[in-house]
Amino acid sequence: MDWRYFLSPRGLNFWLVASGAGLSLIWAFFTLIFSFRALTGPEQATVVQLGLMVSFFVGNFLIGWLLGKWAGDNRGPTYGLYSSLGSVALALLVVLPSGSLGWLVAVLALLGGLNGGLVSLKRQKPPQR
């Protein structure tokens, strides 16, 4: 796949992109609320950080997959990448002051959306012999 075509917003359904970014933002908001409520002491910090990273990845993976399937135009990775920007903005705003965890969560959110979009692509059947 050509990277210019891959990152180009031309031909995208912007209502799907906007709804995906909103869904991603809502997912990130509830993930952050849950993780801050679970953080009661310094001994839970490692578990909460791991849960935060997994939740951002899996949430954007599912959103990217769903948008790629709904669009049906074989541009799932583009939808997944652009829709994950909603959670990336919130992650950078809220988690970045804690250090490198903010960057790691943002990158995992982008990769989750990208992977979800890649999984939504239509597979070609192998040629029959």
N, C-alpha and C positions, 0 to 999 in steps of 0.2 A: 504494500500500500504506500502510495506517495504521501510524504509528510505534509506537503502543502495542501493536498486534498483532505488529509486527515484532520488538520487543524483549522481548515477553512469553515467559517460559519455559513457559507452560501448553501442554500438549499435545505437548511435545517428548518424544522417546524419550531418556531420560537415559543409557541405556547407549551410545547412539550419540554423545551429547555427551561423555561421559566417555572413550570410546575415541578420539574425535577430539582431545580435549585432550591425552590421553596420547601420541597419535601426533604431535601438534604439538610437544609437549615433547621427545620423542625426536628429531624433526627439528631442532629448535633446538639441542639438546645436541650433536649431531654436526656441525651447521653451525658452532657456536662452537669446537668442538675442531679442526675442519679449518681455520678461519680463524686461530686462534691458532698452529697449527703452520705455516701459510703465512707468518705475519708474522715474518720473520727480521731485518728491518731497517726503518729509517724510510722507505726508498724504496718499499717495498711497501704502505705504509699506505693510500694512496688506492685501490689495487686491491682490497685486502682489505675495506675499508669498503664499496666498491661491491658486491663479491661477497656480503658479509653482508646488505646490504639486498635485493639481488635474490633471494638464497636464502630469506630469511624471507618475502618476498612470494610467490614461486612455490610454495614448500612449502605455505604456508597456502592459497593458491589451489587447489592440487590436493586438499588435504584437505577444504576446504569444498565443492568440486565433488563429490568422492567421497561425502561424507556426505549432501549434498543429493540425489544420485542414489539412494543406498541407502535414505534415508528415504521418498522417494516421496510425501510429503504436501504438496509445494509450499511448504515452509518452509525452503528451502535457505539463504537469507541468514542466518536465525536460527541454523541449525546451524553455518554457516561462521564467524559472528561469535563464538559461544560457544566453539567448539572452538579458535579461534585464541588464546584467553586463556592456554592452556598455554605457548605460545611467548612471549607478551607478558610473562608473569611472569618467565620466565628471562631475557629480553632486558633487562628493567628491573633485574633483580638483578645481572646480570653486566656489561652494556654501559653502563648509566646513569652509573657513575662516570667514564666517558670524556668526558662532556659531552652535547651535543645529539644525538650519534649514537644514544644509547640511546632517546631519545624518537622519533627518526625511524624507527628499526628497529621500535619497538613500534607506531607508527602504520601503517607499511607491513605489518606482520603482520596487524593488524586489517583493513586494506583488502584484503589478499590473501584472507583468509577470506571477507569480505563479497562480493568480486567472484566468487570461486569458487562461492559459494552462489547468486549471481544468475545465473551461467551455467548452473547446474543446473536452473533453473526450466523447466517445460514451456512450450513456445511454442505460442501459439494459431495455428491455420492461418487464413490470410486467407479471407474469405467468397468463395464461388464465384459467378461471374456467370452 
